[in-house]
Every structure is written in structure tokens, then in C-alpha cells.
Amino acid sequence: MSATGATRTAKPPRVWQRMLSGRRLDLLDPSPLDIEIEDIAHGLARVARWNGQTTGDHAFSVAQHSLIVEEIVGAKEPDPRWRLAALLHDAPEYVIGDMISPFKSVLGGDYKGVEARLQAAVHRRFGLPAELPPPVKRAIKSADRVSAYFEAKLLAGFQPTEAQALFGRPGGLLPAPERFTPQPAAEVGRRYLERFRFLEALSVGIKANHP
């Protein structure tokens, strides 16, 4: 080996992504200061659920899914902070994409660790606890599965029995089927951003009244 080769230092791999806002988000050590809701809304509106294997003229995006999950949670949850948490429940996917469940199982702990750190940073950025109360986590998970059931049945080609076996039988107040019609990315991103700002304003009001 030449002297040059022996002394050359390998360049460390890049672990940050540049966002349209100009922020550089470190995937290994994400800072809340590098997270902007405009980047989240823009990204989630362009990330397809089900790896894009859905019917319709547009992809069914993570942003549209998140709006439905928040609607389901909001039907029972009066606290806008937890409704905001429901809207943001898949926020890390604006960076890492929507990994289907089988692929998450293949990747294992490394993926889950990155996802958890990003989720905690998102929560801190928007005034939510890094770890949500267990009842809130259960409510969001339940709403997530309800949405997934209808997405599987209405968009992804699953038979109702298959969807039920994977996600359970949906109950309670259910979203209207038209909510699952895939919408253009720009429209969904705008709606996501509007909903965030509405819920954030309500959350700030609660904090102001309960210092």
C-alpha cells in the first residue's frame, strides 16, 4: 500500500438530509430545531402508503392517512394536544419514508431506533411529550388500524376477511368511505398544514389557560 493510501482517512458517511426549508436534519441525532412543519406536510403528502400499490389517479399519501387518523381520534378525544399527536403520529416518514410492516420486521431494531428518535424530536419541537401517555398511544394505534383496514379493503386490493385478519374489525364512529379517495399531493399537503395550525392554536390556548 502506498504512503498516500495508508494515511488517507475515510470520509464519514452523510447521515443528514437537507430539507426544502434549508434545514439539515441529522438522522442519528435529530434536533427539534431542524424540524419544520412545512417540511413535514410537504414530505408526507408525497410519501405513498402501501408502497404505492393502491388504486386511483393519485397515490394515497401518509398525509391523507394522518388526517383520517386524527379525525378518528378527535371523535372521542377533546384535548387538541392529543389530536395533534395523532396528526403527527407518522411524521418521521417525511424523512425515512413509509416502510411497509413486513420490511420493518426485516430491518428490526435499527429502523425502530431511528424512527423513535425522530418521533421524539418532532414531539419536542411542537410542545408534546417525547413519550405520550399510554391511553393516548392506544387511541392513536387503534385509529391507525381502523384507517389501515379501510385502506386495505378500498384501495390495496385486500378482501374484507384479509383486512380484518390483519387489522381487526373496525368499530365505533367510522370515517366516510370518500375520505379514502386519493387526493393530489399539493391539496393534501395544504390540508395537513391547515389542520396542524388549527390544532396547534387550540393547544397553545390550553397551555395559556393552564400555566
Secondary structure, DSSP 8 states (H G I E B T S, - for coil): --HHHHH--------EEE-TTS-EEESSS--GGG--HHHHHHHHTTSBGGGG---SSS--BHHHHHHHHHHHHHTT---HHHHHHHHTTTTTHHHH----HHHHHHHTHHHHHHHHHHHHHHHHHTT--SS--HHHHHHHHHHHHHHHHHHHHHTS---HHHHHHHH----SS---GGGGS---HHHHHHHHHHHHHHHHHHHHHHHHH--
